Amino acid sequence: GLLSLGTLSLSLGDTNMRETISIHIGQAGCQVGNACWELFCLEHDIQPDGILRQAVDDDTYLSFFEAHGVGKHVPRALFVDLDPTVIDEVRTGAYRQLFQ
C-alpha cells in the first residue's frame, strides 16, 4: 500500500481485476483525499454526482469506483476523523453527491 499525508490506498485483486480502497485518516488525510477524488473524477470524466459524462471504452475507472445500477459511480473510500467538522467539509463540498 501507499501511506502519505494520512491517506492509505490498498490494492486488492488478481491479474484480471484491480480494486483500490482508499482510507483517509485525520484532517490532512481527509482534505487530501477529498482533493484526490475530485481529480479522479476529472480524470475519468465523472460528474460531481457520480454519473459518467459519456460512455467510454476504457473501464479502468472501476479500480477506484463502484458502479451502481442507476449509472452512478461511488468511490471506494473511507474517511476517518475524530473531529466531525473535517468530514463535514466532504459532506457539504462540491462533490458531496459522489459519496454515500
PLY file of the C-alpha trace (Angstrom):
ply
format ascii 1.0
element vertex 100
property float x
property float y
property float z
element edge 99
property int vertex1
property int vertex2
end_header
0.00 0.00 0.00
0.85 3.66 0.00
0.87 5.87 3.09
1.11 9.59 2.50
-0.27 12.57 4.42
-2.72 10.39 6.31
-4.02 8.65 3.18
-3.72 4.89 2.73
-4.51 3.10 -0.52
-4.84 -0.66 -0.59
-4.92 -2.55 -3.87
-6.79 -5.83 -3.82
-7.30 -8.25 -6.65
-5.84 -10.71 -9.07
-4.40 -10.21 -12.54
-7.84 -9.72 -14.11
-9.42 -7.19 -11.73
-7.92 -4.47 -9.56
-9.84 -2.67 -6.88
-8.36 0.10 -4.78
-9.74 1.08 -1.40
-8.59 4.48 -0.15
-8.59 5.16 3.58
-8.22 8.82 4.53
-7.30 9.38 8.19
-7.17 12.65 10.12
-7.65 16.20 8.97
-4.83 16.21 6.41
-5.79 12.76 5.10
-9.44 13.75 4.64
-8.59 17.05 2.96
-6.04 15.44 0.62
-8.46 12.57 -0.03
-11.27 14.95 -0.95
-8.97 16.71 -3.42
-7.80 13.36 -4.85
-11.37 12.21 -5.52
-12.09 15.46 -7.34
-9.06 14.78 -9.54
-10.08 11.13 -10.10
-13.48 12.37 -11.26
-11.93 14.88 -13.65
-9.50 12.25 -14.97
-12.23 9.71 -15.65
-14.91 12.19 -16.80
-17.23 11.51 -13.85
-19.52 14.34 -12.76
-19.71 15.51 -9.12
-22.89 13.43 -8.70
-21.06 10.23 -9.77
-22.55 9.92 -13.26
-20.24 9.38 -16.27
-20.44 12.31 -18.69
-20.24 9.95 -21.66
-19.75 6.25 -22.27
-16.10 5.22 -22.51
-14.40 2.11 -23.84
-11.82 2.17 -21.05
-13.12 0.79 -17.75
-10.00 1.45 -15.66
-12.00 3.88 -13.51
-13.66 0.80 -11.95
-10.43 0.29 -10.00
-11.39 3.32 -7.91
-15.18 3.50 -8.24
-18.01 1.05 -7.56
-20.65 1.16 -10.29
-24.30 1.11 -9.21
-27.28 0.08 -11.34
-28.54 3.62 -11.93
-25.30 4.69 -13.62
-23.82 6.25 -10.51
-20.21 5.60 -9.54
-19.24 5.76 -5.86
-15.62 5.97 -4.66
-14.19 3.04 -2.75
-13.10 5.27 0.11
-13.29 5.57 3.87
-12.84 8.92 5.61
-11.96 8.80 9.34
-11.51 11.70 11.76
-12.47 12.33 15.37
-13.41 15.93 14.54
-16.75 15.89 12.67
-16.13 19.28 11.05
-13.41 17.78 8.85
-15.80 15.13 7.50
-18.48 17.83 7.13
-16.23 19.51 4.55
-16.65 16.39 2.39
-20.37 16.10 3.17
-21.11 19.69 2.15
-18.50 20.17 -0.60
-18.98 20.32 -4.35
-18.65 16.52 -4.64
-21.00 15.67 -1.75
-23.34 13.64 -4.00
-20.43 11.43 -5.07
-20.22 9.73 -1.67
-22.80 7.56 0.06
0 1
1 2
2 3
3 4
4 5
5 6
6 7
7 8
8 9
9 10
10 11
11 12
12 13
13 14
14 15
15 16
16 17
17 18
18 19
19 20
20 21
21 22
22 23
23 24
24 25
25 26
26 27
27 28
28 29
29 30
30 31
31 32
32 33
33 34
34 35
35 36
36 37
37 38
38 39
39 40
40 41
41 42
42 43
43 44
44 45
45 46
46 47
47 48
48 49
49 50
50 51
51 52
52 53
53 54
54 55
55 56
56 57
57 58
58 59
59 60
60 61
61 62
62 63
63 64
64 65
65 66
66 67
67 68
68 69
69 70
70 71
71 72
72 73
73 74
74 75
75 76
76 77
77 78
78 79
79 80
80 81
81 82
82 83
83 84
84 85
85 86
86 87
87 88
88 89
89 90
90 91
91 92
92 93
93 94
94 95
95 96
96 97
97 98
98 99
